[in-house]
Amino acid sequence: MIEKGRLKVGDFLKDEFGTSYFVDKIFPDNIKVWSNGRRHYISNNELNFMSYGNPIRDNRIVSNKTFAIRFKNFIENVNVNDPASEEEKEYLLNVANRLLNYQIQTAIDNEEIDYLRRVLKL
């Protein structure tokens, strides 16, 4: 159950179907949220069936443990046809490597650490 007093603007809510909502305004009888570019109002009773919190933990860039590896693999498999595109590919590969290194340094969840060890053979 969500305590309305603890809910604040900027929080994310998730309903029982996994749909995420961004809290925009809090009113006495309901809250205004956004999901997929559409405005919704959620009553106090409906709040009881939702969970909240930011899906991206503190000091993390993404919430999905596989994103950095998938991003790096995607960039590595991109084919380019000219030197300018090759430079852009190298830049994006550098970004992907930095993102992956940051994920490794900030990982605290044992499941994520095990995943990184398996995939990267650390």
Residue pairs with C-beta under 8 A, 6 or more apart in sequence:
1 47
1 48
2 13
2 47
2 48
2 50
2 51
2 52
4 26
4 31
4 44
4 47
7 23
7 26
7 31
7 47
7 52
8 23
8 26
9 23
9 24
9 25
9 26
10 22
10 23
11 22
11 23
11 52
11 53
11 54
12 20
12 21
12 22
12 23
12 52
12 53
12 54
12 55
13 20
13 21
13 23
13 33
13 42
13 47
13 50
13 51
13 52
14 20
14 21
14 50
14 51
14 52
14 55
15 21
15 49
15 50
16 49
16 50
19 35
20 35
20 55
21 33
21 34
21 35
21 40
21 42
21 50
22 33
22 34
22 35
23 31
23 32
23 33
23 52
24 31
24 32
24 33
24 34
24 39
25 31
25 32
26 32
29 43
29 44
30 41
30 42
30 43
30 44
31 41
31 42
31 47
32 39
32 40
32 41
33 39
33 40
33 41
33 42
34 40
42 50
55 63
56 62
56 63
57 63
57 108
59 106
60 103
60 106
61 99
61 102
61 103
62 68
62 99
62 103
65 103
65 107
65 109
65 111
65 112
65 115
65 116
66 115
68 96
68 99
68 100
68 102
68 103
69 100
69 119
69 120
71 96
71 99
72 93
72 96
72 97
72 99
72 100
75 89
75 92
75 93
75 96
76 93
78 89
80 86
80 88
80 89
103 116
104 116
104 120
104 122
107 113
107 116
116 122
